[in-house]
Structure formats: C-alpha cells, structure tokens
Amino acid sequence: MPLTHRIAPYLHPTLVDPIERVAGAAQRGYRRLPRQWRQPTEAFLDWAVESGALHAAVVVLFTVILLDVLLERRSQRRDHQLEEREERVLRQLKGGRAGGGGGAVAHGAPVAESR
C-alpha cells in the first residue's frame, strides 16, 4: 500500500508524487541497513503505518507548512498595507506644503480655521 493511500484524496497530485519519492528513497535506505537492524525497524514502521501514526505525522507536517505559508502571506499583506498608508500620509503632507495654504487637513479635506 502506498504511503499516501489514506491522504491522497485530500492532496494535490504534485504533493503526493514527492512524498512517494521520499518514501521510495527511505525504502532503498532501509535495504542498506544491516540485517540485525532491519527487523526492529520493520516492526516499528509496520506499527506506524497500521496505527496511522505515520499518516498523522504527515498531516501535522502539512498543517504546519500551510500555517507557515498563510502567516507569511498575512505578514506580507500587512507590511504592504502599512507601506501604502505611509505613502498616502507623505503625499498628503507634501500636498499640504506644496499648496501654500498651510491650513490644517483632516482626512484629506481642509479644515476651516477659527479666529
């Protein structure tokens, strides 16, 4: 049974293929183990797959990666919004000075002075 058998319906094929390649590399590495290490390793891997622990670990890994990507996008969006606000404020300040009026500005509109 492929490693991604249980989670394949929930993943894009471009993610399933690399997982299967890594699993294949791990199997090739397993074959290189000395014989006395193979049996305990095989028993552990069988338990991990049958109990769902290995699948759960993969799901947790994908969840952490997804959260990291989403938080990075959110951070970039906030940085972009702050930069836009900063540019708007600078344009307003420069516009107020360039106009020569020297009057107060609230929300982009001149405020009447009281004397």
N, CA, C and O atoms as CSV, one atom per row, in Angstrom:
chain,resi,resn,atom,element,x,y,z
A,1,MET,N,N,0.850,-1.170,0.000
A,1,MET,CA,C,0.000,0.000,0.000
A,1,MET,C,C,0.905,1.246,0.000
A,1,MET,O,O,1.842,1.326,0.794
A,2,PRO,N,N,0.631,2.203,-0.876
A,2,PRO,CA,C,1.449,3.423,-0.907
A,2,PRO,C,C,1.318,4.213,0.388
A,2,PRO,O,O,0.299,4.149,1.075
A,3,LEU,N,N,2.351,4.945,0.701
A,3,LEU,CA,C,2.365,5.757,1.926
A,3,LEU,C,C,1.210,6.750,1.947
A,3,LEU,O,O,0.616,6.982,3.000
A,4,THR,N,N,0.890,7.326,0.822
A,4,THR,CA,C,-0.132,8.374,0.760
A,4,THR,C,C,-1.532,7.828,0.488
A,4,THR,O,O,-2.426,8.591,0.123
A,5,HIS,N,N,-1.735,6.538,0.658
A,5,HIS,CA,C,-3.023,5.915,0.337
A,5,HIS,C,C,-4.190,6.618,1.032
A,5,HIS,O,O,-5.208,6.898,0.399
A,6,ARG,N,N,-4.053,6.900,2.316
A,6,ARG,CA,C,-5.167,7.497,3.073
A,6,ARG,C,C,-5.328,8.991,2.823
A,6,ARG,O,O,-6.443,9.510,2.880
A,7,ILE,N,N,-4.246,9.674,2.552
A,7,ILE,CA,C,-4.345,11.133,2.429
A,7,ILE,C,C,-4.365,11.615,0.987
A,7,ILE,O,O,-4.598,12.800,0.746
A,8,ALA,N,N,-4.126,10.732,0.017
A,8,ALA,CA,C,-4.089,11.127,-1.390
A,8,ALA,C,C,-5.358,11.853,-1.858
A,8,ALA,O,O,-5.247,12.799,-2.639
A,9,PRO,N,N,-6.562,11.452,-1.414
A,9,PRO,CA,C,-7.755,12.172,-1.878
A,9,PRO,C,C,-7.790,13.635,-1.426
A,9,PRO,O,O,-8.508,14.445,-2.012
A,10,TYR,N,N,-7.035,13.970,-0.412
A,10,TYR,CA,C,-7.068,15.330,0.135
A,10,TYR,C,C,-5.903,16.187,-0.332
A,10,TYR,O,O,-5.852,17.378,-0.024
A,11,LEU,N,N,-4.974,15.604,-1.065
A,11,LEU,CA,C,-3.790,16.333,-1.508
A,11,LEU,C,C,-3.750,16.459,-3.020
A,11,LEU,O,O,-4.288,15.625,-3.747
A,12,HIS,N,N,-3.111,17.502,-3.468
A,12,HIS,CA,C,-2.897,17.698,-4.896
A,12,HIS,C,C,-1.853,16.690,-5.370
A,12,HIS,O,O,-0.918,16.382,-4.630
A,13,PRO,N,N,-1.997,16.175,-6.583
A,13,PRO,CA,C,-1.030,15.183,-7.085
A,13,PRO,C,C,0.420,15.678,-7.076
A,13,PRO,O,O,1.344,14.874,-6.955
A,14,THR,N,N,0.624,16.975,-7.200
A,14,THR,CA,C,2.001,17.482,-7.165
A,14,THR,C,C,2.624,17.339,-5.778
A,14,THR,O,O,3.846,17.396,-5.645
A,15,LEU,N,N,1.807,17.156,-4.752
A,15,LEU,CA,C,2.326,16.895,-3.410
A,15,LEU,C,C,2.481,15.403,-3.155
A,15,LEU,O,O,3.402,14.980,-2.457
A,16,VAL,N,N,1.585,14.612,-3.718
A,16,VAL,CA,C,1.620,13.167,-3.497
A,16,VAL,C,C,2.880,12.555,-4.113
A,16,VAL,O,O,3.519,11.701,-3.498
A,17,ASP,N,N,3.234,12.985,-5.316
A,17,ASP,CA,C,4.399,12.416,-6.002
A,17,ASP,C,C,5.703,12.600,-5.225
A,17,ASP,O,O,6.449,11.633,-5.072
A,18,PRO,N,N,6.009,13.802,-4.728
A,18,PRO,CA,C,7.251,13.936,-3.943
A,18,PRO,C,C,7.243,13.101,-2.664
A,18,PRO,O,O,8.282,12.586,-2.251
A,19,ILE,N,N,6.080,12.968,-2.043
A,19,ILE,CA,C,6.002,12.144,-0.830
A,19,ILE,C,C,6.344,10.701,-1.178
A,19,ILE,O,O,7.094,10.041,-0.459
A,20,GLU,N,N,5.799,10.226,-2.268
A,20,GLU,CA,C,6.079,8.848,-2.686
A,20,GLU,C,C,7.556,8.677,-3.054
A,20,GLU,O,O,8.139,7.625,-2.793
A,21,ARG,N,N,8.165,9.708,-3.660
A,21,ARG,CA,C,9.591,9.617,-3.987
A,21,ARG,C,C,10.439,9.533,-2.733
A,21,ARG,O,O,11.391,8.754,-2.677
A,22,VAL,N,N,10.102,10.328,-1.728
A,22,VAL,CA,C,10.834,10.287,-0.455
A,22,VAL,C,C,10.637,8.925,0.209
A,22,VAL,O,O,11.580,8.359,0.762
A,23,ALA,N,N,9.434,8.411,0.156
A,23,ALA,CA,C,9.176,7.084,0.734
A,23,ALA,C,C,10.000,6.021,0.018
A,23,ALA,O,O,10.527,5.107,0.652
A,24,GLY,N,N,10.111,6.140,-1.299
A,24,GLY,CA,C,10.930,5.195,-2.055
A,24,GLY,C,C,12.402,5.286,-1.666
A,24,GLY,O,O,13.083,4.267,-1.546
A,25,ALA,N,N,12.884,6.499,-1.471
A,25,ALA,CA,C,14.277,6.686,-1.042
A,25,ALA,C,C,14.491,6.086,0.350
A,25,ALA,O,O,15.535,5.496,0.627
A,26,ALA,N,N,13.492,6.243,1.220
A,26,ALA,CA,C,13.597,5.667,2.566
A,26,ALA,C,C,13.629,4.135,2.488
A,26,ALA,O,O,14.359,3.485,3.237
A,27,GLN,N,N,12.843,3.574,1.589
A,27,GLN,CA,C,12.853,2.112,1.434
A,27,GLN,C,C,14.198,1.619,0.917
A,27,GLN,O,O,14.692,0.576,1.347
A,28,ARG,N,N,14.790,2.378,-0.014
A,28,ARG,CA,C,16.115,1.989,-0.502
A,28,ARG,C,C,17.146,2.073,0.617
A,28,ARG,O,O,18.034,1.226,0.710
A,29,GLY,N,N,17.032,3.088,1.462
A,29,GLY,CA,C,17.927,3.212,2.615
A,29,GLY,C,C,17.731,2.084,3.603
A,29,GLY,O,O,18.685,1.596,4.210
A,30,TYR,N,N,16.473,1.671,3.757
A,30,TYR,CA,C,16.159,0.552,4.654
A,30,TYR,C,C,16.854,-0.720,4.182
A,30,TYR,O,O,17.363,-1.493,4.993
A,31,ARG,N,N,16.873,-0.930,2.894
A,31,ARG,CA,C,17.501,-2.140,2.348
A,31,ARG,C,C,19.009,-2.168,2.596
A,31,ARG,O,O,19.628,-3.231,2.576
A,32,ARG,N,N,19.583,-1.012,2.826
A,32,ARG,CA,C,21.025,-0.934,3.094
A,32,ARG,C,C,21.361,-1.177,4.567
A,32,ARG,O,O,22.531,-1.327,4.919
A,33,LEU,N,N,20.346,-1.216,5.423
A,33,LEU,CA,C,20.586,-1.437,6.855
A,33,LEU,C,C,21.142,-2.848,7.091
A,33,LEU,O,O,20.822,-3.780,6.354
A,34,PRO,N,N,21.973,-2.991,8.123
A,34,PRO,CA,C,22.415,-4.344,8.490
A,34,PRO,C,C,21.205,-5.187,8.903
A,34,PRO,O,O,20.205,-4.650,9.381
A,35,ARG,N,N,21.299,-6.496,8.719
A,35,ARG,CA,C,20.164,-7.395,8.978
A,35,ARG,C,C,19.649,-7.295,10.411
A,35,ARG,O,O,18.439,-7.358,10.626
A,36,GLN,N,N,20.537,-7.139,11.403
A,36,GLN,CA,C,20.073,-7.104,12.794
A,36,GLN,C,C,19.246,-5.850,13.089
A,36,GLN,O,O,18.502,-5.839,14.069
A,37,TRP,N,N,19.351,-4.793,12.274
A,37,TRP,CA,C,18.558,-3.574,12.484
A,37,TRP,C,C,17.269,-3.593,11.683
A,37,TRP,O,O,16.340,-2.846,11.988
A,38,ARG,N,N,17.202,-4.426,10.674
A,38,ARG,CA,C,16.025,-4.422,9.794
A,38,ARG,C,C,14.751,-4.865,10.509
A,38,ARG,O,O,13.708,-4.231,10.350
A,39,GLN,N,N,14.814,-5.931,11.285
A,39,GLN,CA,C,13.599,-6.459,11.914
A,39,GLN,C,C,12.970,-5.457,12.884
A,39,GLN,O,O,11.766,-5.219,12.793
A,40,PRO,N,N,13.746,-4.847,13.828
A,40,PRO,CA,C,13.112,-3.839,14.703
A,40,PRO,C,C,12.604,-2.622,13.920
A,40,PRO,O,O,11.555,-2.062,14.241
A,41,THR,N,N,13.354,-2.223,12.899
A,41,THR,CA,C,12.925,-1.080,12.087
A,41,THR,C,C,11.636,-1.414,11.344
A,41,THR,O,O,10.718,-0.596,11.282
A,42,GLU,N,N,11.574,-2.602,10.789
A,42,GLU,CA,C,10.381,-3.020,10.063
A,42,GLU,C,C,9.171,-3.107,10.990
A,42,GLU,O,O,8.071,-2.697,10.619
A,43,ALA,N,N,9.370,-3.633,12.179
A,43,ALA,CA,C,8.270,-3.722,13.148
A,43,ALA,C,C,7.759,-2.326,13.519
A,43,ALA,O,O,6.552,-2.112,13.622
A,44,PHE,N,N,8.681,-1.382,13.718
A,44,PHE,CA,C,8.288,-0.021,14.053
A,44,PHE,C,C,7.524,0.626,12.896
A,44,PHE,O,O,6.483,1.247,13.111
A,45,LEU,N,N,8.031,0.485,11.679
A,45,LEU,CA,C,7.361,1.077,10.525
A,45,LEU,C,C,5.990,0.455,10.292
A,45,LEU,O,O,5.033,1.159,9.968
A,46,ASP,N,N,5.891,-0.856,10.455
A,46,ASP,CA,C,4.581,-1.504,10.319
A,46,ASP,C,C,3.591,-0.940,11.329
A,46,ASP,O,O,2.448,-0.632,10.991
A,47,TRP,N,N,4.047,-0.810,12.577
A,47,TRP,CA,C,3.179,-0.243,13.609
A,47,TRP,C,C,2.784,1.189,13.244
A,47,TRP,O,O,1.620,1.567,13.376
A,48,ALA,N,N,3.766,1.992,12.781
A,48,ALA,CA,C,3.496,3.393,12.459
A,48,ALA,C,C,2.470,3.533,11.342
A,48,ALA,O,O,1.607,4.410,11.393
A,49,VAL,N,N,2.563,2.671,10.335
A,49,VAL,CA,C,1.615,2.739,9.225
A,49,VAL,C,C,0.254,2.202,9.637
A,49,VAL,O,O,-0.766,2.835,9.364
A,50,GLU,N,N,0.221,1.043,10.291
A,50,GLU,CA,C,-1.050,0.420,10.665
A,50,GLU,C,C,-1.819,1.238,11.698
A,50,GLU,O,O,-3.048,1.296,11.657
A,51,SER,N,N,-1.111,1.860,12.609
A,51,SER,CA,C,-1.790,2.650,13.634
A,51,SER,C,C,-2.211,4.023,13.118
A,51,SER,O,O,-3.010,4.713,13.751
A,52,GLY,N,N,-1.673,4.410,11.977
A,52,GLY,CA,C,-1.997,5.730,11.441
A,52,GLY,C,C,-1.065,6.814,11.952
A,52,GLY,O,O,-1.221,7.982,11.596
A,53,ALA,N,N,-0.098,6.442,12.781
A,53,ALA,CA,C,0.819,7.442,13.344
A,53,ALA,C,C,1.650,8.121,12.257
A,53,ALA,O,O,1.889,9.328,12.311
A,54,LEU,N,N,2.079,7.353,11.290
A,54,LEU,CA,C,2.873,7.931,10.204
A,54,LEU,C,C,2.030,8.894,9.373
A,54,LEU,O,O,2.493,9.970,8.995
A,55,HIS,N,N,0.804,8.503,9.096
A,55,HIS,CA,C,-0.095,9.374,8.339
A,55,HIS,C,C,-0.415,10.643,9.143
A,55,HIS,O,O,-0.471,11.743,8.592
A,56,ALA,N,N,-0.617,10.473,10.425
A,56,ALA,CA,C,-0.893,11.634,11.277
A,56,ALA,C,C,0.299,12.583,11.290
A,56,ALA,O,O,0.126,13.802,11.267
A,57,ALA,N,N,1.506,12.029,11.326
A,57,ALA,CA,C,2.710,12.869,11.307
A,57,ALA,C,C,2.805,13.658,10.003
A,57,ALA,O,O,3.189,14.828,10.008
A,58,VAL,N,N,2.458,13.025,8.900
A,58,VAL,CA,C,2.470,13.717,7.607
A,58,VAL,C,C,1.417,14.823,7.584
A,58,VAL,O,O,1.679,15.920,7.091
A,59,VAL,N,N,0.249,14.543,8.107
A,59,VAL,CA,C,-0.814,15.560,8.156
A,59,VAL,C,C,-0.386,16.732,9.033
A,59,VAL,O,O,-0.605,17.887,8.668
A,60,VAL,N,N,0.214,16.452,10.172
A,60,VAL,CA,C,0.691,17.524,11.055
A,60,VAL,C,C,1.753,18.351,10.338
A,60,VAL,O,O,1.750,19.580,10.419
A,61,LEU,N,N,2.659,17.676,9.637
A,61,LEU,CA,C,3.705,18.384,8.893
A,61,LEU,C,C,3.085,19.310,7.854
A,61,LEU,O,O,3.482,20.470,7.743
A,62,PHE,N,N,2.115,18.808,7.091
A,62,PHE,CA,C,1.455,19.659,6.093
A,62,PHE,C,C,0.700,20.809,6.741
A,62,PHE,O,O,0.675,21.912,6.196
A,63,THR,N,N,0.089,20.573,7.885
A,63,THR,CA,C,-0.623,21.636,8.587
A,63,THR,C,C,0.333,22.736,9.022
A,63,THR,O,O,0.033,23.921,8.877
A,64,VAL,N,N,1.473,22.345,9.550
A,64,VAL,CA,C,2.473,23.333,9.978
A,64,VAL,C,C,2.976,24.127,8.776
A,64,VAL,O,O,3.130,25.346,8.860
A,65,ILE,N,N,3.232,23.455,7.671
A,65,ILE,CA,C,3.691,24.151,6.460
A,65,ILE,C,C,2.618,25.118,5.967
A,65,ILE,O,O,2.923,26.258,5.618
A,66,LEU,N,N,1.375,24.671,5.936
A,66,LEU,CA,C,0.275,25.525,5.495
A,66,LEU,C,C,0.127,26.747,6.400
A,66,LEU,O,O,-0.029,27.865,5.910
A,67,LEU,N,N,0.174,26.543,7.700
A,67,LEU,CA,C,0.075,27.678,8.630
A,67,LEU,C,C,1.228,28.657,8.438
A,67,LEU,O,O,1.031,29.871,8.483
A,68,ASP,N,N,2.421,28.134,8.224
A,68,ASP,CA,C,3.576,28.993,7.999
A,68,ASP,C,C,3.389,29.836,6.739
A,68,ASP,O,O,3.672,31.034,6.743
A,69,VAL,N,N,2.916,29.213,5.671
A,69,VAL,CA,C,2.694,29.943,4.423
A,69,VAL,C,C,1.618,31.011,4.608
A,69,VAL,O,O,1.784,32.144,4.156
A,70,LEU,N,N,0.521,30.655,5.268
A,70,LEU,CA,C,-0.564,31.612,5.478
A,70,LEU,C,C,-0.135,32.771,6.360
A,70,LEU,O,O,-0.477,33.919,6.079
A,71,LEU,N,N,0.608,32.490,7.421
A,71,LEU,CA,C,1.075,33.569,8.294
A,71,LEU,C,C,2.061,34.479,7.573
A,71,LEU,O,O,2.064,35.689,7.802
A,72,GLU,N,N,2.887,33.922,6.714
A,72,GLU,CA,C,3.828,34.731,5.931
A,72,GLU,C,C,3.072,35.643,4.971
A,72,GLU,O,O,3.411,36.819,4.832
A,73,ARG,N,N,2.047,35.105,4.307
A,73,ARG,CA,C,1.233,35.936,3.402
A,73,ARG,C,C,0.544,37.059,4.171
A,73,ARG,O,O,0.493,38.200,3.712
A,74,ARG,N,N,0.020,36.726,5.336
A,74,ARG,CA,C,-0.660,37.740,6.146
A,74,ARG,C,C,0.319,38.839,6.547
A,74,ARG,O,O,-0.012,40.024,6.498
A,75,SER,N,N,1.507,38.445,6.937
A,75,SER,CA,C,2.529,39.408,7.325
A,75,SER,C,C,2.904,40.298,6.142
A,75,SER,O,O,3.045,41.511,6.297
A,76,GLN,N,N,3.066,39.702,4.967
A,76,GLN,CA,C,3.411,40.481,3.780
A,76,GLN,C,C,2.292,41.442,3.429
A,76,GLN,O,O,2.551,42.579,3.037
A,77,ARG,N,N,1.034,40.994,3.566
A,77,ARG,CA,C,-0.107,41.863,3.258
A,77,ARG,C,C,-0.140,43.047,4.221
A,77,ARG,O,O,-0.384,44.180,3.805
A,78,ARG,N,N,0.103,42.790,5.504
A,78,ARG,CA,C,0.112,43.884,6.482
A,78,ARG,C,C,1.245,44.861,6.207
A,78,ARG,O,O,1.063,46.075,6.293
A,79,ASP,N,N,2.418,44.321,5.875
A,79,ASP,CA,C,3.545,45.197,5.544
A,79,ASP,C,C,3.201,46.070,4.348
A,79,ASP,O,O,3.518,47.260,4.330
A,80,HIS,N,N,2.552,45.478,3.344
A,80,HIS,CA,C,2.166,46.224,2.150
A,80,HIS,C,C,1.147,47.312,2.507
A,80,HIS,O,O,1.245,48.439,2.020
A,81,GLN,N,N,0.172,46.976,3.355
A,81,GLN,CA,C,-0.825,47.968,3.762
A,81,GLN,C,C,-0.182,49.113,4.527
A,81,GLN,O,O,-0.539,50.274,4.326
A,82,LEU,N,N,0.767,48.793,5.405
A,82,LEU,CA,C,1.457,49.851,6.154
A,82,LEU,C,C,2.260,50.755,5.223
A,82,LEU,O,O,2.294,51.972,5.407
A,83,GLU,N,N,2.904,50.158,4.225
A,83,GLU,CA,C,3.658,50.959,3.262
A,83,GLU,C,C,2.735,51.880,2.478
A,83,GLU,O,O,3.083,53.034,2.226
A,84,GLU,N,N,1.558,51.384,2.087
A,84,GLU,CA,C,0.601,52.208,1.357
A,84,GLU,C,C,0.116,53.371,2.217
A,84,GLU,O,O,0.010,54.499,1.736
A,85,ARG,N,N,-0.178,53.100,3.487
A,85,ARG,CA,C,-0.619,54.173,4.393
A,85,ARG,C,C,0.476,55.216,4.563
A,85,ARG,O,O,0.209,56.418,4.562
A,86,GLU,N,N,1.702,54.749,4.708
A,86,GLU,CA,C,2.827,55.664,4.872
A,86,GLU,C,C,2.970,56.550,3.643
A,86,GLU,O,O,3.201,57.752,3.777
A,87,GLU,N,N,2.836,55.981,2.450
A,87,GLU,CA,C,2.934,56.762,1.214
A,87,GLU,C,C,1.805,57.778,1.119
A,87,GLU,O,O,2.027,58.914,0.699
A,88,ARG,N,N,0.584,57.377,1.508
A,88,ARG,CA,C,-0.548,58.307,1.474
A,88,ARG,C,C,-0.323,59.484,2.405
A,88,ARG,O,O,-0.573,60.633,2.037
A,89,VAL,N,N,0.151,59.197,3.614
A,89,VAL,CA,C,0.390,60.270,4.582
A,89,VAL,C,C,1.470,61.209,4.067
A,89,VAL,O,O,1.334,62.427,4.180
A,90,LEU,N,N,2.529,60.666,3.511
A,90,LEU,CA,C,3.596,61.511,2.967
A,90,LEU,C,C,3.087,62.367,1.814
A,90,LEU,O,O,3.452,63.538,1.711
A,91,ARG,N,N,2.236,61.794,0.931
A,91,ARG,CA,C,1.670,62.578,-0.171
A,91,ARG,C,C,0.791,63.699,0.374
A,91,ARG,O,O,0.815,64.816,-0.142
A,92,GLN,N,N,0.015,63.403,1.415
A,92,GLN,CA,C,-0.856,64.429,1.995
A,92,GLN,C,C,-0.029,65.544,2.623
A,92,GLN,O,O,-0.346,66.726,2.484
A,93,LEU,N,N,1.030,65.150,3.311
A,93,LEU,CA,C,1.883,66.176,3.929
A,93,LEU,C,C,2.558,67.027,2.873
A,93,LEU,O,O,2.613,68.249,3.005
A,94,LYS,N,N,3.069,66.401,1.830
A,94,LYS,CA,C,3.711,67.150,0.750
A,94,LYS,C,C,2.695,68.008,0.018
A,94,LYS,O,O,3.009,69.134,-0.366
A,95,GLY,N,N,1.485,67.503,-0.185
A,95,GLY,CA,C,0.431,68.256,-0.859
A,95,GLY,C,C,0.023,69.475,-0.052
A,95,GLY,O,O,-0.255,70.526,-0.630
A,96,GLY,N,N,-0.020,69.363,1.255
A,96,GLY,CA,C,-0.376,70.490,2.110
A,96,GLY,C,C,0.680,71.579,2.076
A,96,GLY,O,O,0.349,72.765,2.084
A,97,ARG,N,N,1.929,71.197,2.037
A,97,ARG,CA,C,3.025,72.169,1.966
A,97,ARG,C,C,3.109,72.804,0.582
A,97,ARG,O,O,3.347,74.005,0.456
A,98,ALA,N,N,2.913,71.992,-0.456
A,98,ALA,CA,C,3.033,72.494,-1.821
A,98,ALA,C,C,1.902,73.453,-2.149
A,98,ALA,O,O,2.087,74.377,-2.942
A,99,GLY,N,N,0.736,73.250,-1.552
A,99,GLY,CA,C,-0.416,74.104,-1.824
A,99,GLY,C,C,-0.219,75.509,-1.290
A,99,GLY,O,O,-0.881,76.439,-1.749
A,100,GLY,N,N,0.666,75.681,-0.340
A,100,GLY,CA,C,0.950,77.003,0.190
A,100,GLY,C,C,-0.086,77.492,1.175
A,100,GLY,O,O,0.129,78.519,1.819
A,101,GLY,N,N,-1.201,76.801,1.318
A,101,GLY,CA,C,-2.240,77.250,2.221
A,101,GLY,C,C,-1.808,77.137,3.670
A,101,GLY,O,O,-2.148,77.988,4.491
A,102,GLY,N,N,-1.076,76.112,3.980
A,102,GLY,CA,C,-0.604,75.925,5.339
A,102,GLY,C,C,-1.706,75.614,6.315
A,102,GLY,O,O,-1.474,75.597,7.524
A,103,GLY,N,N,-2.902,75.367,5.820
A,103,GLY,CA,C,-4.024,75.087,6.698
A,103,GLY,C,C,-4.015,73.645,7.169
A,103,GLY,O,O,-3.297,72.801,6.634
A,104,ALA,N,N,-4.823,73.384,8.174
A,104,ALA,CA,C,-4.922,72.036,8.715
A,104,ALA,C,C,-5.717,71.161,7.747
A,104,ALA,O,O,-6.616,71.627,7.046
A,105,VAL,N,N,-5.356,69.885,7.735
A,105,VAL,CA,C,-6.032,68.936,6.858
A,105,VAL,C,C,-6.515,67.771,7.702
A,105,VAL,O,O,-5.754,67.193,8.478
A,106,ALA,N,N,-7.802,67.426,7.543
A,106,ALA,CA,C,-8.353,66.277,8.246
A,106,ALA,C,C,-8.958,65.326,7.221
A,106,ALA,O,O,-9.869,65.699,6.482
A,107,HIS,N,N,-8.465,64.136,7.180
A,107,HIS,CA,C,-8.953,63.114,6.248
A,107,HIS,C,C,-8.909,63.614,4.802
A,107,HIS,O,O,-9.821,63.334,4.024
A,108,GLY,N,N,-7.867,64.345,4.442
A,108,GLY,CA,C,-7.687,64.787,3.072
A,108,GLY,C,C,-8.462,66.050,2.714
A,108,GLY,O,O,-8.333,66.540,1.592
A,109,ALA,N,N,-9.273,66.598,3.639
A,109,ALA,CA,C,-10.046,67.806,3.338
A,109,ALA,C,C,-9.564,68.936,4.259
A,109,ALA,O,O,-9.288,68.703,5.435
A,110,PRO,N,N,-9.466,70.155,3.722
A,110,PRO,CA,C,-9.022,71.284,4.542
A,110,PRO,C,C,-10.026,71.579,5.666
A,110,PRO,O,O,-11.237,71.459,5.486
A,111,VAL,N,N,-9.499,71.960,6.804
A,111,VAL,CA,C,-10.324,72.284,7.947
A,111,VAL,C,C,-10.360,73.806,8.079
A,111,VAL,O,O,-9.323,74.463,7.994
A,112,ALA,N,N,-11.556,74.364,8.288
A,112,ALA,CA,C,-11.698,75.820,8.411
A,112,ALA,C,C,-11.031,76.295,9.690
A,112,ALA,O,O,-11.170,75.681,10.748
A,113,GLU,N,N,-10.312,77.389,9.575
A,113,GLU,CA,C,-9.632,77.941,10.751
A,113,GLU,C,C,-10.581,78.883,11.488
A,113,GLU,O,O,-11.343,79.625,10.868
A,114,SER,N,N,-10.525,78.842,12.812
A,114,SER,CA,C,-11.346,79.767,13.596
A,114,SER,C,C,-10.441,80.828,14.191
A,114,SER,O,O,-9.361,80.529,14.700
A,115,ARG,N,N,-10.892,82.061,14.120
A,115,ARG,CA,C,-10.062,83.174,14.641
A,115,ARG,C,C,-10.727,83.871,15.753
A,115,ARG,O,O,-10.174,84.824,16.302
